[in-house]
Amino acid sequence: MRIVPLLLFVIVTCSAVHAQPDMSEVPPAIEEDVASVDAIIAALYDVISGPAAEGRDWDRMRSLFYPGARLIPSGRSRDGSGNVTFVWTVDEYIERAGPQLMQNGFWEREIGRTTERFGAVAHAFSTYESSIGTEDSDPTMRGINSIQLFYDGSRWWVMSVFWDSERNDQPIPDAYISSDR
């Protein structure tokens, strides 16, 4: 019976080796952007923020994400009957959200974070507020980004960003407004 766990281990290990992503598709990262958990999260917020009609550096954004990474917004369904989510690649996010980010100007900044790390894996519950118009406009929305990160031994990568926005029936708990970083 000991052979079954060993065979399962060999199958999973061999599958992982053959499933390595094509890293040649990832634009080179700015070293400072990927040097630490703090740096990559700051870069993530920075790259989507900017004034109206100003292009975003989408290659910089792509450089933060591991191949196959996902961006996953969630929220209430249009009819209010339940929760919905969408699962996007980085390019799908750029295609869908990019025009809206630039249309009126969009700024998102981190206002709190809880981070946990074990080995090469880190998870950040990153509370944000966003505003439309100018950088100093009053916040129009707040929420939490659940950011999963991977350290490959030389740099950090974003594996996924899964988020939900604050609503009247779903206020952000005070514990997530402060930071442990």
N, C-alpha and C positions, 0 to 999 in steps of 0.2 A: 504493500500500500504506500510505501514511501516513494515509490517511483512516480506516482501520479502528481504530487506537488512538484517534484523535480522536472517532470515533463512540462507541466504548466509554466514553471519558471523559464525553461528554455524557450518555449513557444513565445511567451511574452517578450523576453529579452531579444530574441531574433527578430520579432516583428518590429520592435522599437528601433533596432539598428537599421532596418530597411525602410523605415518610415521617416527618416530624417528629412526635414524640409530643405528646399532649395534656397540657401542663404544668399545666392547671387541676385535674387530679386529684391532684396532689402537695400534701400539707399544707405550710404554710410551715415552713421550717427555722429552728432557733435559729442565729443568725449565727455564734456561736462554734463550733458543731458542725461547720460546713462551711467554715471559714476556712483550714484547712490539712490536709495529709495526716495529721499527728499528731492534729489535733482530730477529724476524721471517724472515724478508727480508734478513738480513745478513746470517742467517742459510740456507735459500733457495739457495743463491748464493754459499755458502761454500760447501754444500753437493754435488753439481754437479761438482765442480771444483777439479782438482787433476792431478798428473802426469800420464804419460802413464803406462799402466799395473797395476796401483794401483786401487784396488777395491773401490767402493764408499759405504758409509754407507746407504744402501737403507732403512733400518728400521728407521734411523733418518729422511730420507726424508718422509717416510710414516707418521711419527709422527707429521709432520707439517701440514698435509692435513686433513681436515674434511672428513668423509666417504662420498663418492659420488662426491668428488671434481674433477675438470677437468683441464687438461693442453691442451691448444689450440694454436698450431702454425698456422701462416698464412703467405702467401707470393704469389708470382706470379706463375701461372701455368707453367709447363715445356715448353709449346709452346708459352708462353708469351701472351696468348689471354685474360687473366683475372686473378683474384685473387682466391686462393683456401684456404681452411682451413681443419684441421683435429681435431677431438675431442677425447681426450684420457683420460682414467682413469690414476691414478698414476702408477699402475702396467703396463699398456700399454706403458706409457712413458718410464718406466724403461726398458721394453723389447725392445722397438724400438730405443731409444736414448742411453741407457746405454752402449752398446758395442762401439758405436762411440765416446762417451765421454772418454772411457778408451783406445781406440786404439792408439791415438797419443798424449794423454795428452790434457786436455781442461781446460781452466780457464775463468770464467766469473765474472766480477766485476761491481758493480753499479757506474755510473759516474754522476748521477743526479736523482732527484726525486721530484715529486709534489704529495702531499698527501692531501686527504680530508677525514674527519671523521664525522659521525653523529651517535650518540648512539653506538650500537654494531657493526656498519658497517664502514669499512674503505676501501678506494680505493687508490692505489698508482700507478702512472704512473712512472715506474722505468726504467730509461735509463741505458743500459748496453753496455759494450764492452767485446768482448771475443777474446781469442787467443788460438792457438793450439801449442803444444810443451811444452814450459816451462812457468812458471808464468810471467816471464818478457819478453816473446816474444812480438813482435809488434802486436797490435790488428788486427784481421782478419775480424771482423764483429762488427757492432753496431746495436742496435735496441731498442725497447721499450717493456717492459713487463707491461701489464695492470693487476695488482694483486688485487683481491678482497679478503678482510679479514673479519673475524667474531670474535668478542670477546664474549665469553660465560659467562663472569663474573669472570673467574679465569685464562683464558689463551686466546691467539690469535690462530686462525686457518686460513690456506689458503683455500679459497673456489674455486678459479680458478686463473689460470695464462693464459692470452691470449696475444700473442706477434706477432710482425712483425719486420722484419729486414730493416735496412737502405739500400737504393739502389741509384744509380745515379739519377734516376727519383723521388726519395723519400728521400731527406735528412732529418735528424732530425733537427727540429727547435731549435734555440739557447735557447729558453725558457725552453726546456726539458733537457738541459745539466746542468743547475744549479739545486740547491736543495732548498727546503723550510723546510727541516727537521731540 
